[in-house]
Amino acid sequence: MKIVIAGAGIGGLTAALSLDAVGLHDVRVLEAVPEIRPLGAGVNLQPNAVRELAALGLAENLAELGAELTGLGYYNHLGQEIWRESRGRASDSRWPQLGLHRGMLQKVLADTVRARLGDTAITTDARVTGFAPLPGGGVEVTVGHRAGDRSADRILADVLIGADGLRSAVRRSLYPREGEPRSHGTAVWRGVTRGAPFHGGRSMVVMGDGHWKAVVYPLAVRPDADGLVPVNWAVSRAGPERDVPPGPADDGFLDAVSHWRCGDLRLDALVTGTGTGTGAVPSFPLLDRDPVPRWSFGATTLLGDAAHAMAPMGSNATTQAVLDARSLAHALATHEHPVAALAAYDRDRRPRMNRLQLLNRAKGPEVVIDLVHERAPEGFGRVEDVIPAARLAEVAHTYARAAGFDAASVNAPSPYGRPLRSHLPHTTVHGRTPHGR
Ligand SMILES: Cc1cc2nc3c(=O)[nH]c(=O)nc-3n(C[C@H](O)[C@H](O)[C@H](O)COP(=O)(O)OP(=O)(O)OC[C@H]3O[C@@H](n4cnc5c(N)ncnc54)[C@H](O)[C@@H]3O)c2cc1C
């Protein structure tokens, strides 16, 4: 079975490794950019994703790559604690939660794909521009190259996986009237700065005043010779529902949050330590997508952000792309026909992700920060006087269950660890030889 994946992001690369692991080795990843470079800032891998990547033999690489996070706290803008919980192996989970650099994770995955599937498994400078279902099954994928180059290759495949991110071309072909991703009026500034360890060195801090919010976590645990670690931070400003164009530097964010403190965490030291050191950090709009009624159409499906781009609440996007990849490979390994497999994957993942997209739009577990701010904008003596502890626990647990990283779900064996595909007959694209480069 020949499988083409559009996009060598975290989702596409994990899909390639997951397919290889179930015995589907004829996989080609097409990536639009000319070179995979370590772009982006920090991402979280929740324990359910770590379990799945460990099943692919990547546990050691991951442990070396980032920081194991053991705590998460929500605070108001005065640094008063609203909710704090243990995370990963410090809670009841058998698997850790990791904070790591997105680009480094992508590089490890790309290197592993090349090592396991061959040097030609990933083609860069290959932008999927569209596809057409073939009458007897399979798809013809159209691939363009450099901007301005009008020539296009056509590649035949039994299955096309659209893992091409927020502005997915595969999704656009499936939902041509959908238009651009949705902006909800929130602008985000982010960066990675070398900073002093805070809150014991393994904690994630989310603090806010209902309008401004800061999310901070370390990307390494061991300090360097100066006693510093790389710290990921993102500051966001909620605005009226309107488009927020990617902006030039806006020092307004410095004025708004740089005086914030939370225990031994000082925001000013972080946000002024990035870029030019003057706060010249460009903002970009927070975007998401609406849930859709279908991801799988015949031999084509969507995965990761292409399927369910969601507002960045609860630190989930990368985790869910990994879960999608494992679910899809499992479905292809356990169904005789790829179309049935893609439908099964859709049934397994889409309803949950539809729900999570909406939960995230409603601010996910971080909604408690807004609730507390509405009720006690000047701060509080005891948080229990503002919001019952049971309500805080309910919000946290409901979200963890929806995202699949509650301890019971994480500690269960992987639902995707099933037999090799060699038990099933293989199909090809009508016996035709795929062409294209
Ligand atoms: C450059 C970059 C930086 C990011 N930085 C962060 C960050 O700092 N923090 C964070 O939380 N999230 C970040 N994200 C988003 C995060 O990676 C995803 O939300 C999550 O990991 C899910 O991954 P994905 O594979 O579905 O999508 P992505 O990681 O977005 O990967 C999609 C891939 O598809 C490629 N692509 C796009 N269109 C086409 C096409 N038509 N044909 C072929 N290939 C195509 C893209 O170049 C990209 O490599 C970043 C994404 C990108 C692309």
The ligand as an SDF file (V2000), in Angstrom:
LIG
                    3D

 53 58  0  0  0  0  0  0  0  0999 V2000
    7.0050   26.5390   11.8540 C   0  0  0  0  0  0  0  0  0  0  0  0
    6.0550   26.1350   12.9620 C   0  0  0  0  0  0  0  0  0  0  0  0
    6.3120   26.5480   14.2730 C   0  0  0  0  0  0  0  0  0  0  0  0
    5.4360   26.2090   15.3000 C   0  0  0  0  0  0  0  0  0  0  0  0
    5.7140   26.5970   16.5820 N   0  0  0  0  0  0  0  0  0  0  0  0
    4.9070   26.2460   17.5900 C   0  0  0  0  0  0  0  0  0  0  0  0
    5.2040   26.6190   18.9480 C   0  0  0  0  0  0  0  0  0  0  0  0
    6.2000   27.2700   19.2150 O   0  0  0  0  0  0  0  0  0  0  0  0
    4.3520   26.2330   19.9360 N   0  0  0  0  0  0  0  0  0  0  0  0
    3.2290   25.5000   19.6580 C   0  0  0  0  0  0  0  0  0  0  0  0
    2.4900   25.1540   20.5720 O   0  0  0  0  0  0  0  0  0  0  0  0
    2.9260   25.1150   18.3860 N   0  0  0  0  0  0  0  0  0  0  0  0
    3.7320   25.4780   17.3620 C   0  0  0  0  0  0  0  0  0  0  0  0
    3.4240   25.1030   16.0840 N   0  0  0  0  0  0  0  0  0  0  0  0
    2.2040   24.3040   15.8600 C   0  0  0  0  0  0  0  0  0  0  0  0
    2.4180   22.8630   16.3300 C   0  0  0  0  0  0  0  0  0  0  0  0
    3.5540   22.3070   15.7200 O   0  0  0  0  0  0  0  0  0  0  0  0
    1.1810   22.0680   15.9680 C   0  0  0  0  0  0  0  0  0  0  0  0
    0.0540   22.6860   16.5440 O   0  0  0  0  0  0  0  0  0  0  0  0
    1.1850   20.6330   16.4630 C   0  0  0  0  0  0  0  0  0  0  0  0
    2.4520   20.1190   16.6760 O   0  0  0  0  0  0  0  0  0  0  0  0
    0.4350   19.7300   15.4820 C   0  0  0  0  0  0  0  0  0  0  0  0
    1.3230   19.4900   14.4100 O   0  0  0  0  0  0  0  0  0  0  0  0
    0.9180   19.2340   12.9110 P   0  0  0  0  0  0  0  0  0  0  0  0
    1.9310   18.2620   12.3980 O   0  0  0  0  0  0  0  0  0  0  0  0
   -0.4990   18.8980   12.7800 O   0  0  0  0  0  0  0  0  0  0  0  0
    1.1030   20.6500   12.2060 O   0  0  0  0  0  0  0  0  0  0  0  0
    2.4290   21.5200   11.9540 P   0  0  0  0  0  0  0  0  0  0  0  0
    3.4150   21.3550   13.0560 O   0  0  0  0  0  0  0  0  0  0  0  0
    1.9540   22.8970   11.6540 O   0  0  0  0  0  0  0  0  0  0  0  0
    3.0480   20.8810   10.6430 O   0  0  0  0  0  0  0  0  0  0  0  0
    2.4980   21.0070    9.3550 C   0  0  0  0  0  0  0  0  0  0  0  0
    3.5960   20.8210    8.3310 C   0  0  0  0  0  0  0  0  0  0  0  0
    3.0240   20.8000    7.0300 O   0  0  0  0  0  0  0  0  0  0  0  0
    3.7890   21.6150    6.1730 C   0  0  0  0  0  0  0  0  0  0  0  0
    2.9020   22.0620    5.1110 N   0  0  0  0  0  0  0  0  0  0  0  0
    1.9880   23.0480    5.1260 C   0  0  0  0  0  0  0  0  0  0  0  0
    1.3130   23.0870    3.9770 N   0  0  0  0  0  0  0  0  0  0  0  0
    1.7930   22.0850    3.2050 C   0  0  0  0  0  0  0  0  0  0  0  0
    1.4570   21.5920    1.9100 C   0  0  0  0  0  0  0  0  0  0  0  0
    0.4900   22.1460    1.1780 N   0  0  0  0  0  0  0  0  0  0  0  0
    2.1550   20.5360    1.4070 N   0  0  0  0  0  0  0  0  0  0  0  0
    3.1470   19.9600    2.1450 C   0  0  0  0  0  0  0  0  0  0  0  0
    3.4970   20.3870    3.3740 N   0  0  0  0  0  0  0  0  0  0  0  0
    2.8110   21.4340    3.9170 C   0  0  0  0  0  0  0  0  0  0  0  0
    4.3210   22.7140    7.0720 C   0  0  0  0  0  0  0  0  0  0  0  0
    5.4620   23.3310    6.5200 O   0  0  0  0  0  0  0  0  0  0  0  0
    4.6280   21.9290    8.3410 C   0  0  0  0  0  0  0  0  0  0  0  0
    5.9150   21.3870    8.3250 O   0  0  0  0  0  0  0  0  0  0  0  0
    4.2670   25.4300   15.0290 C   0  0  0  0  0  0  0  0  0  0  0  0
    4.0130   25.0140   13.6980 C   0  0  0  0  0  0  0  0  0  0  0  0
    4.8920   25.3560   12.6730 C   0  0  0  0  0  0  0  0  0  0  0  0
    4.6270   24.8690   11.2460 C   0  0  0  0  0  0  0  0  0  0  0  0
  1  2  1  0
  2  3  1  0
  2 52  2  0
  3  4  2  0
  4  5  1  0
  4 50  1  0
  5  6  2  0
  6  7  1  0
  6 13  1  0
  7  8  2  0
  7  9  1  0
  9 10  1  0
 10 11  2  0
 10 12  1  0
 12 13  2  0
 13 14  1  0
 14 15  1  0
 14 50  1  0
 15 16  1  0
 16 17  1  0
 16 18  1  0
 18 19  1  0
 18 20  1  0
 20 21  1  0
 20 22  1  0
 22 23  1  0
 23 24  1  0
 24 25  2  0
 24 26  1  0
 24 27  1  0
 27 28  1  0
 28 29  2  0
 28 30  1  0
 28 31  1  0
 31 32  1  0
 32 33  1  0
 33 34  1  0
 33 48  1  0
 34 35  1  0
 35 36  1  0
 35 46  1  0
 36 37  1  0
 36 45  1  0
 37 38  2  0
 38 39  1  0
 39 40  1  0
 39 45  2  0
 40 41  1  0
 40 42  2  0
 42 43  1  0
 43 44  2  0
 44 45  1  0
 46 47  1  0
 46 48  1  0
 48 49  1  0
 50 51  2  0
 51 52  1  0
 52 53  1  0
M  END
$$$$
